[in-house]
Amino acid sequence: MNKVEFAQVDETLYHERLENGLEVYLLQKKGFSKTYATFTTKYGSIDNHFVPHGETEAVKVPDGIAHFLEHKMFEKEEGDIFQEFSKQGASANAFTSFTRTAYLFSATGQIEENVGTLLDFVQNPYFTEKTVDKEKGIIAQEITMYDDQPDWRLYFGMIENLYEEHPVKIDIAGTVDSIQDITAEHLYTCYETFYHPSNMMLFVVGAVEPEEMMDFIRTNQASKQFDPPAPIERKYPQEMKRAAIKERTLEMAVQKPKVFVGVKPERLDFQGKEMLKHELSAQLAFELLFGRTSDFYYEAYENDWIDESYSFDYSIEEGFGYALFGTDTTVPEVFAEQVEKVFDRTIEKWSFGQDALDRVRRKRIGFFLRAMNSPEYIANQFTRYAFNDMNLFDVVPVLEEIKMADLQQAFSLVSAKEQRSVFTIVSPEKAEQ
């Protein structure tokens, strides 16, 4: 077992790659009573076109299948696995994103038993056509529920505007129609391809004894048989650089219009530490341009272009990414126009000095250090970073080495030009005439 100390954040991370390929990370948090664990596969909603394990030809599976598989993993022949966690004093859950599916629990006791339950149920699939058909109605209701949520529709409307071909534009849960095509055979095909230990990661953080926990995990995994690890061949379509649709308006039952401005990055081929540096640099640049101490924020607040719902963010994954700026506002078109004006002005002239960079850098480091008190944040963010060949514990060192030129370069790669910026509005439904 490897032991890596991160002096800047006073953390010690224990790591081992097991013989079956499973990456295991343990982070002991002294003084914590709660333990949080995630068992995550690098498999999300965008992975709908791939070469199945043991085959040579690519297949296209129904949209929403990764999320559907997540639901079905909790149902076993002997009953619902949630009850097992509950008996052991744990709260369990799961989520599916564009790029990963995570199964998790939090507990203050019986940690080994709960880790064993987590590993065992995820590594023991049970699907039948009868249970799959039953689940379709449940997930269809979930999809319908999300379709009625303005913020969700706004978010995916923005992504649909940005992307023409990439499956990131498809709702993570799929559609009511697409899930009707899912079969038990589909689920087993996806499971056998993406749920091999070599494509997964176990992260346990909190009140754990690293040596004892690693011994327990080794024993658990050694008792199971797995096929030899094999590379996974995923297929993604060629995506154009420009945005697909400039603007879109949806009418829904809202009191006040909502708007998202989205920007499609020019470059999406970053990897590892370069990706981390680019993402952090872009986030710092947007903090200077759109944060609460920016000229834009002051003007927008004074003119009632924004309210307390105002937010912005930038994130990038392998093959896709976006900057987004949103608010509830009575003047959504004005807000979108003003965001683009900031981009236009900044493209022409970068007007920030070293003091401004130092200020937003300190703010970001402070946020990160506070977040290190959250086991949930650590486990989920570490996994997301690791699947992109980044290290969560490199955040502070990378932030400290970022220079103003890095912010300018990152901004230039995410600038709103060549029709890469879009906006989506959710407006109140018009009264019938």
C-alpha positions as CSV (number, residue, x, y, z in Angstrom):
1,M,0.0,0.0,0.0
2,N,1.4,3.4,-1.0
3,K,1.2,6.3,1.4
4,V,1.3,9.9,0.1
5,E,1.5,12.9,2.4
6,F,0.1,16.3,1.3
7,A,1.7,18.7,3.8
8,Q,-0.1,21.8,2.5
9,V,-3.5,20.4,3.4
10,D,-2.3,18.2,6.2
11,E,-3.7,15.0,4.6
12,T,-2.3,11.5,4.1
13,L,-3.7,9.4,1.3
14,Y,-3.3,5.6,1.1
15,H,-3.5,3.9,-2.3
16,E,-3.3,0.5,-3.7
17,R,-4.1,-1.0,-7.1
18,L,-5.4,-4.5,-6.5
19,E,-4.6,-7.5,-8.6
20,N,-8.0,-7.3,-10.4
21,G,-7.3,-3.7,-11.4
22,L,-9.5,-1.9,-8.8
23,E,-8.0,1.4,-7.6
24,V,-8.5,1.8,-3.8
25,Y,-8.0,5.1,-2.0
26,L,-8.3,5.6,1.8
27,L,-8.2,8.9,3.6
28,Q,-8.2,8.9,7.3
29,K,-9.9,12.0,8.9
30,K,-8.9,12.0,12.5
31,G,-11.6,13.5,14.8
32,F,-14.4,12.6,12.4
33,S,-17.1,10.3,13.4
34,K,-18.6,9.8,10.0
35,T,-17.2,7.7,7.2
36,Y,-18.2,8.2,3.5
37,A,-17.5,5.7,0.8
38,T,-18.0,5.8,-3.0
39,F,-17.6,2.9,-5.4
40,T,-17.5,4.5,-8.9
41,T,-17.3,3.3,-12.4
42,K,-16.0,5.4,-15.3
43,Y,-19.2,5.0,-17.1
44,G,-21.9,7.7,-17.7
45,S,-24.7,8.8,-19.9
46,I,-22.4,9.7,-22.8
47,D,-21.1,6.2,-23.1
48,N,-23.9,4.9,-25.4
49,H,-21.7,3.7,-28.3
50,F,-18.9,1.2,-27.6
51,V,-17.4,-2.1,-28.3
52,P,-18.9,-4.7,-25.8
53,H,-16.5,-6.8,-23.7
54,G,-15.3,-9.8,-25.6
55,E,-16.6,-8.5,-29.0
56,T,-15.1,-6.7,-32.0
57,E,-18.1,-4.7,-33.4
58,A,-19.4,-1.5,-31.8
59,V,-23.0,-1.3,-30.6
60,K,-25.3,1.6,-29.9
61,V,-27.5,1.2,-26.8
62,P,-30.6,3.1,-25.8
63,D,-30.2,6.6,-24.3
64,G,-30.5,6.6,-20.5
65,I,-29.2,3.1,-20.0
66,A,-26.3,4.0,-17.6
67,H,-28.9,5.7,-15.3
68,F,-31.3,2.8,-15.7
69,L,-28.5,0.3,-14.8
70,E,-27.8,2.3,-11.6
71,H,-31.4,1.9,-10.5
72,K,-31.5,-1.8,-11.2
73,M,-28.2,-2.5,-9.3
74,F,-30.1,-2.0,-6.0
75,E,-32.6,-4.7,-6.7
76,K,-31.5,-8.2,-5.9
77,E,-33.3,-11.6,-6.0
78,E,-33.3,-11.6,-2.2
79,G,-34.7,-8.1,-1.9
80,D,-33.8,-4.4,-1.9
81,I,-30.2,-3.6,-0.9
82,F,-31.2,-0.3,0.8
83,Q,-32.7,-2.4,3.6
84,E,-29.4,-4.1,4.2
85,F,-27.6,-0.8,4.5
86,S,-30.3,0.5,6.9
87,K,-29.9,-2.5,9.2
88,Q,-26.2,-1.7,9.4
89,G,-26.9,2.0,10.3
90,A,-25.9,3.4,6.9
91,S,-27.5,5.8,4.5
92,A,-27.0,4.6,0.9
93,N,-27.5,6.3,-2.5
94,A,-26.2,6.5,-6.0
95,F,-25.9,8.9,-8.9
96,T,-25.2,8.9,-12.6
97,S,-23.5,11.8,-14.4
98,F,-22.3,12.3,-18.0
99,T,-19.1,10.4,-17.3
100,R,-19.5,8.2,-14.2
101,T,-21.8,6.2,-12.0
102,A,-21.3,6.2,-8.3
103,Y,-22.7,4.0,-5.5
104,L,-22.2,5.4,-2.0
105,F,-23.0,5.3,1.7
106,S,-22.3,7.3,4.9
107,A,-22.2,5.8,8.3
108,T,-20.8,6.2,11.8
109,G,-20.5,2.5,12.6
110,Q,-20.1,-1.0,11.1
111,I,-17.9,0.5,8.4
112,E,-16.3,-2.8,7.3
113,E,-19.7,-4.4,7.0
114,N,-21.0,-1.5,5.0
115,V,-18.0,-1.4,2.7
116,G,-18.4,-5.2,2.2
117,T,-22.1,-4.6,1.3
118,L,-21.2,-1.8,-1.1
119,L,-18.6,-4.0,-2.9
120,D,-20.8,-7.1,-3.0
121,F,-24.0,-5.6,-4.3
122,V,-22.3,-3.7,-7.1
123,Q,-20.3,-6.7,-8.1
124,N,-23.3,-9.0,-8.2
125,P,-25.7,-7.9,-10.9
126,Y,-29.2,-9.4,-11.1
127,F,-31.5,-8.4,-14.0
128,T,-34.6,-10.1,-15.4
129,E,-36.9,-8.9,-18.2
130,K,-39.8,-8.8,-15.7
131,T,-37.9,-6.5,-13.2
132,V,-36.6,-4.4,-16.1
133,D,-40.0,-3.8,-17.5
134,K,-41.3,-2.9,-14.0
135,E,-38.5,-0.3,-13.7
136,K,-39.4,1.4,-16.9
137,G,-42.6,2.9,-15.4
138,I,-40.7,4.2,-12.4
139,I,-38.0,5.8,-14.4
140,A,-40.5,7.3,-16.9
141,Q,-42.2,9.0,-13.9
142,E,-38.8,10.4,-12.8
143,I,-38.1,11.7,-16.4
144,T,-41.5,13.3,-16.5
145,M,-40.9,14.9,-13.1
146,Y,-37.6,16.4,-14.2
147,D,-39.3,17.6,-17.4
148,D,-41.5,19.8,-15.2
149,Q,-38.6,21.4,-13.4
150,P,-37.7,24.7,-15.1
151,D,-34.1,24.8,-13.8
152,W,-33.4,21.3,-15.2
153,R,-35.0,22.2,-18.6
154,L,-33.0,25.4,-18.7
155,Y,-29.7,23.6,-18.0
156,F,-30.3,20.9,-20.7
157,G,-31.7,23.5,-23.1
158,M,-28.4,25.3,-22.8
159,I,-26.3,22.1,-23.5
160,E,-28.6,21.2,-26.5
161,N,-27.9,24.7,-27.9
162,L,-24.1,24.2,-27.5
163,Y,-23.7,20.6,-28.9
164,E,-24.9,19.3,-32.2
165,E,-23.7,15.6,-32.1
166,H,-22.0,14.8,-28.8
167,P,-24.2,12.7,-26.5
168,V,-23.7,15.2,-23.7
169,K,-26.8,16.9,-25.2
170,I,-29.0,13.9,-24.2
171,D,-30.7,13.9,-20.8
172,I,-28.8,11.6,-18.4
173,A,-32.0,9.6,-17.8
174,G,-32.8,9.4,-21.5
175,T,-36.4,9.9,-22.7
176,V,-39.6,8.1,-21.9
177,D,-39.4,6.6,-25.4
178,S,-35.7,5.6,-25.3
179,I,-35.9,3.6,-22.1
180,Q,-38.7,1.5,-23.5
181,D,-36.1,-0.2,-25.7
182,I,-33.9,-1.3,-22.8
183,T,-33.7,-5.0,-22.1
184,A,-32.0,-7.2,-19.5
185,E,-29.5,-8.2,-22.2
186,H,-28.6,-4.5,-22.7
187,L,-27.9,-4.1,-19.0
188,Y,-25.7,-7.1,-18.8
189,T,-23.8,-6.0,-21.9
190,C,-23.1,-2.6,-20.3
191,Y,-22.3,-4.1,-16.9
192,E,-19.8,-6.6,-18.3
193,T,-18.1,-3.8,-20.3
194,F,-17.9,-1.0,-17.8
195,Y,-18.2,-2.5,-14.3
196,H,-14.9,-4.5,-14.4
197,P,-12.8,-3.6,-11.3
198,S,-10.1,-2.1,-13.6
199,N,-12.6,0.6,-14.7
200,M,-13.6,1.4,-11.1
201,M,-12.5,3.2,-8.0
202,L,-13.2,2.7,-4.3
203,F,-12.7,5.8,-2.1
204,V,-13.2,5.6,1.6
205,V,-12.8,8.8,3.7
206,G,-13.4,9.5,7.4
207,A,-13.1,7.4,10.6
208,V,-11.1,4.5,9.1
209,E,-7.9,2.7,10.1
210,P,-6.1,2.4,6.7
211,E,-4.2,-0.8,7.3
212,E,-7.2,-2.7,8.6
213,M,-9.6,-1.4,5.9
214,M,-7.2,-2.2,3.1
215,D,-6.8,-5.7,4.4
216,F,-10.5,-6.1,4.5
217,I,-10.9,-4.9,0.9
218,R,-8.1,-7.1,-0.4
219,T,-9.8,-10.1,1.2
220,N,-13.2,-9.2,-0.2
221,Q,-11.8,-8.8,-3.7
222,A,-9.6,-11.9,-3.6
223,S,-12.7,-14.0,-2.9
224,K,-14.2,-13.1,-6.3
225,Q,-13.5,-14.1,-9.9
226,F,-13.2,-11.6,-12.7
227,D,-12.1,-11.8,-16.3
228,P,-8.7,-10.3,-17.1
229,P,-8.8,-6.5,-17.6
230,A,-9.4,-5.4,-21.1
231,P,-9.3,-1.9,-22.7
232,I,-12.7,-0.2,-23.3
233,E,-13.3,1.2,-26.8
234,R,-15.8,4.1,-26.6
235,K,-17.2,5.8,-29.7
236,Y,-18.0,9.5,-29.8
237,P,-19.1,11.5,-32.9
238,Q,-17.1,14.3,-34.4
239,E,-18.4,17.6,-32.9
240,M,-18.2,20.9,-34.7
241,K,-16.5,23.9,-33.0
242,R,-19.4,26.3,-33.3
243,A,-22.5,26.1,-31.2
244,A,-25.5,24.3,-32.6
245,I,-28.3,26.8,-31.9
246,K,-27.9,30.4,-31.0
247,E,-31.0,30.9,-28.8
248,R,-34.0,29.0,-27.5
249,T,-37.0,30.0,-25.5
250,L,-39.2,27.6,-23.5
251,E,-42.5,28.5,-21.9
252,M,-43.1,27.0,-18.5
253,A,-45.0,27.8,-15.3
254,V,-42.5,30.3,-13.8
255,Q,-43.2,33.6,-12.1
256,K,-40.0,35.2,-13.5
257,P,-38.0,34.4,-16.6
258,K,-34.8,32.4,-16.2
259,V,-31.8,32.5,-18.5
260,F,-28.5,30.7,-19.1
261,V,-25.7,31.9,-21.3
262,G,-23.5,29.1,-22.4
263,V,-20.1,29.2,-24.0
264,K,-18.4,26.3,-25.9
265,P,-14.6,26.1,-25.4
266,E,-12.5,26.2,-28.5
267,R,-10.2,23.4,-27.2
268,L,-11.2,20.2,-25.4
269,D,-8.2,17.9,-25.7
270,F,-6.6,18.7,-22.3
271,Q,-5.4,15.9,-20.2
272,G,-4.1,15.4,-16.7
273,K,-2.4,18.3,-14.9
274,E,-2.7,20.5,-18.0
275,M,-6.5,20.0,-17.8
276,L,-6.4,20.9,-14.1
277,K,-4.4,24.1,-14.7
278,H,-6.7,25.1,-17.6
279,E,-9.9,24.6,-15.6
280,L,-8.6,26.4,-12.6
281,S,-7.2,29.3,-14.7
282,A,-10.5,29.7,-16.5
283,Q,-12.4,29.7,-13.2
284,L,-10.2,32.4,-11.8
285,A,-10.6,34.4,-15.0
286,F,-14.4,34.2,-14.8
287,E,-14.2,35.2,-11.1
288,L,-12.4,38.4,-12.1
289,L,-14.9,39.1,-14.9
290,F,-18.2,38.0,-13.4
291,G,-17.6,37.5,-9.6
292,R,-19.2,39.6,-6.9
293,T,-16.4,42.1,-6.9
294,S,-16.4,42.6,-10.7
295,D,-17.6,45.6,-12.6
296,F,-20.1,43.4,-14.4
297,Y,-21.7,42.2,-11.1
298,Y,-22.0,45.8,-9.8
299,E,-23.6,47.1,-13.0
300,A,-25.9,44.1,-13.3
301,Y,-27.0,44.4,-9.7
302,E,-27.6,48.1,-9.9
303,N,-29.7,47.7,-13.1
304,D,-31.7,44.7,-11.8
305,W,-30.3,42.4,-14.6
306,I,-29.7,39.8,-11.9
307,D,-31.0,38.6,-8.5
308,E,-29.8,36.3,-5.7
309,S,-30.0,33.3,-8.1
310,Y,-27.1,34.6,-10.2
311,S,-24.3,32.1,-10.7
312,F,-21.6,31.1,-13.1
313,D,-19.3,28.2,-13.6
314,Y,-16.8,26.5,-15.9
315,S,-16.0,22.8,-16.1
316,I,-14.3,20.6,-18.7
317,E,-14.2,16.9,-19.3
318,E,-12.6,14.8,-21.9
319,G,-14.4,15.7,-25.2
320,F,-16.8,18.4,-23.8
321,G,-17.1,21.3,-21.5
322,Y,-18.8,24.7,-21.1
323,A,-18.9,27.9,-19.3
324,L,-22.4,29.0,-18.0
325,F,-23.8,32.1,-16.6
326,G,-27.4,32.2,-15.3
327,T,-30.0,34.2,-13.3
328,D,-33.7,34.8,-12.8
329,T,-34.4,38.1,-14.4
330,T,-37.1,40.2,-16.0
331,V,-34.7,41.1,-18.8
332,P,-33.1,37.8,-20.0
333,E,-32.1,39.1,-23.4
334,V,-30.4,42.1,-21.8
335,F,-28.5,39.8,-19.4
336,A,-27.3,37.6,-22.3
337,E,-26.2,40.7,-24.3
338,Q,-24.3,42.1,-21.3
339,V,-22.4,38.8,-20.7
340,E,-21.3,38.7,-24.3
341,K,-20.2,42.4,-24.1
342,V,-17.9,41.5,-21.2
343,F,-16.4,38.8,-23.5
344,D,-16.0,41.2,-26.4
345,R,-14.4,43.9,-24.2
346,T,-12.0,41.4,-22.6
347,I,-11.0,39.9,-25.9
348,E,-9.9,43.4,-27.0
349,K,-8.2,44.3,-23.7
350,W,-7.2,42.4,-20.6
351,S,-7.2,45.0,-17.8
352,F,-6.4,43.0,-14.6
353,G,-3.2,43.2,-12.6
354,Q,-1.3,41.0,-10.2
355,D,-3.3,42.2,-7.1
356,A,-6.6,41.0,-8.7
357,L,-5.1,37.6,-9.4
358,D,-3.8,37.2,-5.9
359,R,-7.2,38.2,-4.5
360,V,-9.2,35.6,-6.4
361,R,-6.5,33.0,-5.9
362,R,-6.7,33.4,-2.1
363,K,-10.5,33.1,-2.3
364,R,-10.3,29.9,-4.3
365,I,-7.7,28.4,-2.0
366,G,-9.9,29.3,1.0
367,F,-12.9,27.6,-0.5
368,F,-10.9,24.5,-1.2
369,L,-9.5,24.3,2.3
370,R,-13.0,24.6,3.8
371,A,-14.3,21.9,1.4
372,M,-11.6,19.5,2.7
373,N,-13.8,19.3,5.9
374,S,-16.5,17.6,3.8
375,P,-16.0,13.8,3.3
376,E,-18.6,13.9,0.5
377,Y,-16.8,16.7,-1.4
378,I,-13.4,14.9,-1.1
379,A,-14.6,11.5,-2.3
380,N,-16.7,12.8,-5.2
381,Q,-14.3,15.4,-6.4
382,F,-11.2,13.1,-6.0
383,T,-12.9,10.5,-8.2
384,R,-13.9,13.0,-10.8
385,Y,-10.4,14.3,-11.0
386,A,-8.8,10.9,-11.0
387,F,-10.9,9.7,-13.9
388,N,-9.4,12.6,-15.8
389,D,-5.9,11.8,-14.7
390,M,-5.9,14.7,-12.3
391,N,-5.2,14.8,-8.5
392,L,-7.5,16.7,-6.2
393,F,-4.6,17.3,-3.9
394,D,-2.8,19.2,-6.6
395,V,-5.4,21.9,-6.6
396,V,-3.6,24.2,-4.1
397,P,-0.1,23.8,-5.6
398,V,-1.4,24.4,-9.1
399,L,-3.4,27.5,-7.9
400,E,-0.2,28.9,-6.3
401,E,1.8,28.5,-9.6
402,I,-0.8,30.0,-11.9
403,K,0.2,33.3,-13.5
404,M,-1.8,36.1,-15.1
405,A,-0.7,34.8,-18.5
406,D,-2.4,31.5,-17.7
407,L,-5.7,33.3,-17.0
408,Q,-5.5,35.1,-20.3
409,Q,-4.7,32.0,-22.2
410,A,-7.5,30.0,-20.6
411,F,-9.9,32.9,-21.3
412,S,-8.9,33.1,-24.9
413,L,-9.8,29.4,-25.3
414,V,-13.2,29.9,-23.8
415,S,-14.1,33.2,-25.4
416,A,-17.5,33.9,-26.9
417,K,-16.6,34.2,-30.5
418,E,-17.3,32.3,-33.8
419,Q,-20.9,31.7,-32.7
420,R,-19.8,29.5,-29.7
421,S,-22.0,31.4,-27.2
422,V,-25.7,30.7,-26.8
423,F,-28.5,31.5,-24.5
424,T,-31.6,29.7,-23.3
425,I,-34.6,31.3,-21.7
426,V,-37.4,29.8,-19.7
427,S,-40.3,32.3,-19.8
428,P,-43.7,32.4,-18.1
429,E,-46.4,30.7,-20.1
430,K,-48.5,33.1,-22.2
431,A,-52.1,33.5,-21.2
432,E,-54.5,31.9,-23.7
433,Q,-56.3,34.3,-25.8
